Amino acid sequence: MLNDINYELYPPRHFKSLSPENTAKSRKHPAMSTSQQTLSPHGNLATLATGPLLQLDGVRCGYREAGEWREILRGVDLIVGVGEQLALVGLSGSGKSTLLHLLGGLDVPSAGTIAFDGADLAGLGEPARSLWRRRHVGFIYQFFNLIPTLSVLENVLLPLELNGIGERAGRETALGLLAEVGLADRAGSYPDRLSGGEQQRVAIVRALVHQPQLVLADEPTGNLDFATGEKVLDLLDRLVRALGRTLILVTHSPEVARRADRVIRLVDGRLSLA
Amino acid sequence: MAILARANRRHFLRHPLQLLLAIVGVALGVAMVVSIDLAAESTHRAFALSMQALTGRYTHHITGGPAGLPESLFTRLRVVEGLRESAPAIEGYATANGGTLTLTLAGFDPFSERNLRSRFVKAAKGDEAVRLLTEPNTAMLSALTARRLGVHPGDGMEITVNGQPHQLIVVAYVEGNEAPDPALEGLVIADIATVQELLGRVGVLDRIDLILGDNPEQERHIRKLLPPGAELESAAGRNSATQNMTAAFELNLRAMSLLALLVGTFLIYNTMAFSVLQRRELLATLRILGATRGQLLREILLEAALLGLFGGLLGLAFGVLAAQGLLQMVTRTINDIYFVLTVTEFMLDPMILLRGLALGVAAAVIAALGPALEAAWATPLASRARSGVENTARRGLPWLAVGGILAMAIATGLLQADSPGLIPAIAGVFLLLLGYGLLTPMLLLGFAAFTVGLARLGNAWLVRLAVRGVAASVSRAGLAIAALTIAVAVSVGVGSMIESFRGTIAEWLDQILQADIYVATPSTAARFSPPLPDGLQQQLAKIEGVDRTGTGRRMVIPTSLGESELLALDPPYLDKPGFRFKHADGKALWLGFPTMEAVFVSEPYAQRHGLQVGDRVELASDSGLVALPVAGIFFDYRSDQGLIVMHRSLYDRYWKDGVNTSVGLYLQPGADGGAVKREVERVLAGGRQPLLVRSNREIRAASLETFERTFAITQVLRLLAVGVAFVGILSALMAFQYERRREIAVLRATGLTPMQAGWLVLLQTGFMGLTAGLLSIPLGLAVAVALVRVINLRSFGWTMDLMVSLPPLFTAVALAVVAALLAGLYPAYQVMRVEPSASLREE
């Protein structure tokens, strides 16, 4: 089914319709603007200096369990450039998911800084981090995490709605993207009617529909068979590259890691080049 | 935020049972509050309207003693003194329709009523008013009552007054040609002379109503003209005094409705908490996608408000229906123990409905606030892990327990305080319940550890597994058990209170009903006793088998403490006291009764007016004001207004009427009670006035029946509270089992059979029910003590003996276990159907 996708369309024409010139509404919503604009430390729009997208300095993270402090990350330093594709590997329990959650602003480090476009994420505070996440981050999970009470189309429209793009304005974009992953005819279905591969394709569309700067994927093929996984990865790879987005992907699989521009390994809470 | 809203709303479409539980929860809570409020308000309004219908706009009235006022006083005031704004009043009660309908019979003078008593104005205007004066046995009837009786103007109608049938001709409606007025329901008006004749009080008035300017000089002048025993009072004082009688009764009703709301709020909290809990993952995903805390909080609270609104509307419908049933009960209770209420029209006060709806919405929003905050404030990652919530909850338990002990300490202080206030006492009971509820989770953990130890000894691994599961989910299980404990404890407490009350009343009846046979006139109202024919006592004393006779004279007189009931007794024997006295030697007091220049007052009377032995009470007698000391306070349960008792010889010195309202016959040892009673009935059969002859056994049975009727409403509310708690338990258990479904799936995958899984659930719910049942006993007893020793004493002034028997306590434990097992049936069924593979794949 994936072979039916018209790859010639990249960069997808549907994204253009949401550029500031075309959507009056989007002017108020930086998420829909071009990649030249991003969030300053104060949450205002600023022109992006040609620096790294992400910069981690001495990031430490742990939690208290049964009265004892368990450190997971013990000083992670990392620089990720705009448009880079990074594979994050490591043994189970090495802290890959923890790092991914820190990068997505779901958690804050106990020490060190994570700067996105030069702005410290921890300094933003929880409400601003939620707003930042909805504008700049797309998440893809091993277990898809689609909203069971929403149809496929509604699942895709949700990030747009959270960013202030109404259902009508976002519909064309969402349907176009669903068509590109071969699921235009399933737009009205509920997630539990879809196969694992189909659900993950919807999750990819949902993670990209609002054009985030950063796409974070936690073992996106971990729950799929090899062939389906390959097709999903092809899709993710092409969409992300075509859009010039940054992708950080957690995986156990050497085959998957090999696709990335750079592979980094977490060992004992510290990073090493693989 | 249409899609975000849809993501949450559709959750309920996928779980319709839960939606139903949430709405039913709110509806039950609102229905209870609204129905009680409506019933109480209707009675209140009915009372006010009845008063207004009979009194109207007058500012003062003159009342006479038991003998009434002479008619000549009215003529003098109107003609000689020139008080044109005055009207004579005489009132009594009659029954129609074979005794099923009580009517107020009011005498009416069309010439005096121009604008004095507004309710009579319409009647006074028409030509028919003149017919009342010129034609004998004519009357006007309330249009609503006429419709109820199927009577039209021109028809005759039969009424019974003091047991005597009379025929009246209805000439018109009281409303004239205007629309039926609910305030006039049950009202029959006739010419003053006709009513005097019907009531057997020719030449006598009850009252003269007046409109006086604000002129103390004039009031003083009128007072000088009054015969002994008559009083000039302001109208406002009299109405509010009567209205105050039922204040404690209404307050108790409202406390009950507050309890219902408390249980209802718990129910709403549970359902809201459950719905948020089920959506934990959904909400976490929404947070990951960038929905803010504020957005989720708003969503959940809006949802709660909508549920509150729907449930509230449904509750209003239930409440209005239930209120009509409750109104019947409340009206009967008031007629039994306070005063006759002929207006029974159901009043739908929009303010009460609005308040009920607002209460439902507010309770739903407040109940949802906790779960909403928990869901919105958890970090997206932590909210996916249950153990985090449980750990936080466990850390909070000691603080909850400390808060609980503190609340119970304050409650004890409030209940033991010397202040006579009822509201602090009710607050004390609520705090007691709340405090114990807070302590429950800690007690649950203790009991669980004990049970696990027992199960280990008996090698009952399924029991151990079940109880451990309950203890591990203390935040949910604790709440459900606390709710059930409180509901069962209230049931035990109220049950014990009623039992104690019944026991006390039975003992009291044995003490006061010393005569074997009583003869009295049939009276419609408890406070209205018409006199017996002259010479009856002597006539009855001659009957064979009768040893001696005693008499009673019962009436309402004005006193320095307001209108009070006075009972003048002439007991033939003095060896056995007729009352049980408080802190005194009853025998000595009783021996001095015939010669003492003093009165006894009942406990409620002393409580109500702050009287002690030795204090003086001023009574308005036929010979003017007489001040008598209180010689003793006796236990008495006939009314919460209380009464004053004096010996007949003392009464005869100040009051000149010389009549009795009851005669008691004391039989010779070995005399045949049945034969004497038949002989009494034969002697009375020739008389003009039908009289009631009852043995002490019959009076005892009738009194206990009235007692049961009075508490019928309490019993209904008690059952409703348990019902609401049951629905709460059901939703709590569903939440509890929902959280355990993965654990059950793992157990099933490891080899637990579906049957064993079902048993596991029933063992868990049964354990929860047993815990609640056992925990409810000490609390129930404490509530019983508070109700018996504090609430009832302060509400009604009744001291009761606390009586607790074991069977109701066992029943309470059984009730809790059965309720929990019933509530566990559906979750058990669901667990038995779990496919381990599907549940395990979900994560």
Chai-1 contact restraints between the chains, C-beta under 6 A:
chainA,res_idxA,chainB,res_idxB,connection_type,confidence,min_distance_angstrom,max_distance_angstrom,comment,restraint_id
A,L106,B,P380,contact,1.0,0.0,6.0,A-B,restraint_1
A,L106,B,L381,contact,1.0,0.0,6.0,A-B,restraint_2
A,P127,B,T292,contact,1.0,0.0,6.0,A-B,restraint_3
A,S130,B,G290,contact,1.0,0.0,6.0,A-B,restraint_4
A,S130,B,T292,contact,1.0,0.0,6.0,A-B,restraint_5
A,R133,B,G290,contact,1.0,0.0,6.0,A-B,restraint_6
A,R134,B,G290,contact,1.0,0.0,6.0,A-B,restraint_7
A,F139,B,I288,contact,1.0,0.0,6.0,A-B,restraint_8
A,N145,B,T285,contact,1.0,0.0,6.0,A-B,restraint_9
A,I147,B,A7,contact,1.0,0.0,6.0,A-B,restraint_10
A,T149,B,A7,contact,1.0,0.0,6.0,A-B,restraint_11
A,T149,B,R10,contact,1.0,0.0,6.0,A-B,restraint_12
A,T149,B,H11,contact,1.0,0.0,6.0,A-B,restraint_13
A,L150,B,A7,contact,1.0,0.0,6.0,A-B,restraint_14
A,E154,B,I3,contact,1.0,0.0,6.0,A-B,restraint_15
A,L157,B,I3,contact,1.0,0.0,6.0,A-B,restraint_16
A,L158,B,I3,contact,1.0,0.0,6.0,A-B,restraint_17
A,P159,B,L289,contact,1.0,0.0,6.0,A-B,restraint_18
A,E161,B,I3,contact,1.0,0.0,6.0,A-B,restraint_19
A,L162,B,G290,contact,1.0,0.0,6.0,A-B,restraint_20
